[in-house]
């Protein structure tokens, strides 16, 4: 079968969208000492305020975490100036472990 007969069948499926980033902010925070399943809320403040509360967040635990720990965005904590995350220790989290968050809109 000639290629030109197949192309119309697949052409509509090929689409792309590009989203623009209008604001990008970074925030860091340090954790308190946590042991054996304990958790704590940690506030992260953006480098400068976001234009609104509608933005995407990426959170990455950085150096200093010992054992397994989870870092999760606390529900309804997103403001223009920052977020609150909940850190839960599976084993132990060392004092002063750094958490890095990035916001984009």
C-alpha positions as CSV (number, residue, x, y, z in Angstrom):
1,X,0.0,0.0,0.0
2,X,1.4,3.5,-0.8
3,X,2.5,5.6,2.1
4,X,0.3,8.5,1.0
5,X,-2.8,6.4,1.7
6,X,-1.8,5.6,5.3
7,X,-0.9,9.2,6.2
8,X,-4.5,10.6,6.4
9,X,-5.4,7.8,8.8
10,X,-2.7,8.8,11.3
11,X,-2.3,12.5,10.8
12,X,-5.2,13.6,13.0
13,X,-3.7,11.6,16.0
14,X,-0.5,13.7,15.9
15,X,-1.1,16.8,17.9
16,X,1.0,18.8,20.3
17,X,0.4,21.5,22.9
18,X,2.8,23.9,24.5
19,X,2.2,25.5,27.9
20,X,4.0,28.6,28.8
21,X,5.5,29.2,32.2
22,X,4.7,32.7,33.5
23,X,6.2,32.2,37.0
24,X,8.9,30.0,38.5
25,X,9.8,30.1,42.2
26,X,12.1,28.1,44.4
27,X,11.8,27.5,48.1
28,X,13.7,25.5,50.7
29,X,13.2,24.4,54.3
30,X,14.8,22.3,56.8
31,X,13.2,19.5,58.8
32,X,13.1,18.9,62.5
33,X,14.5,15.6,63.9
34,X,11.9,12.8,63.4
35,X,11.9,9.2,64.5
36,X,9.9,6.0,63.8
37,X,6.9,7.1,61.8
38,X,6.6,10.6,63.4
39,X,5.5,13.5,61.1
40,X,5.8,17.2,61.1
41,X,4.5,20.1,59.0
42,X,7.2,22.2,57.4
43,X,6.5,25.6,55.8
44,X,8.3,26.5,52.6
45,X,8.4,30.1,51.5
46,X,8.8,31.1,47.8
47,X,11.7,33.2,46.7
48,X,9.1,35.8,45.7
49,X,5.3,35.7,45.8
50,X,3.5,33.8,43.0
51,X,1.0,35.8,40.9
52,X,-1.9,33.5,42.1
53,X,-2.6,30.3,44.1
54,X,-3.0,28.3,40.9
55,X,0.4,26.8,40.3
56,X,2.1,23.4,40.0
57,X,4.5,22.2,42.7
58,X,7.4,19.8,42.6
59,X,8.9,18.7,45.9
60,X,12.3,16.9,46.3
61,X,13.8,15.9,49.5
62,X,17.5,16.8,49.3
63,X,20.5,15.9,51.4
64,X,20.3,14.8,55.0
65,X,17.4,12.4,54.9
66,X,18.2,9.1,56.6
67,X,16.1,6.0,56.0
68,X,12.7,6.3,54.2
69,X,10.8,9.5,54.5
70,X,7.9,10.9,52.5
71,X,7.3,14.5,51.8
72,X,3.7,15.5,50.7
73,X,2.0,18.7,50.0
74,X,-0.5,19.5,52.8
75,X,-4.1,19.9,51.5
76,X,-5.2,23.5,51.1
77,X,-1.8,24.9,52.1
78,X,-0.9,26.6,48.7
79,X,-0.7,30.4,49.0
80,X,0.9,33.0,46.9
81,X,3.8,33.2,49.4
82,X,4.5,29.4,49.9
83,X,3.3,26.0,50.8
84,X,3.2,23.6,53.8
85,X,4.5,20.0,53.4
86,X,4.1,17.1,55.7
87,X,7.3,15.1,56.3
88,X,6.8,11.5,57.6
89,X,9.7,9.4,58.8
90,X,9.8,5.7,58.0
91,X,12.9,5.3,60.2
92,X,14.7,8.5,61.1
93,X,15.1,11.9,59.5
94,X,18.2,13.8,60.6
95,X,17.9,17.3,62.0
96,X,18.3,19.9,59.3
97,X,17.5,17.8,56.3
98,X,16.8,20.1,53.4
99,X,13.6,20.0,51.3
100,X,13.5,21.8,47.9
101,X,10.3,22.8,46.2
102,X,9.7,24.4,42.8
103,X,6.5,26.2,41.8
104,X,5.5,27.0,38.2
105,X,2.5,28.6,36.6
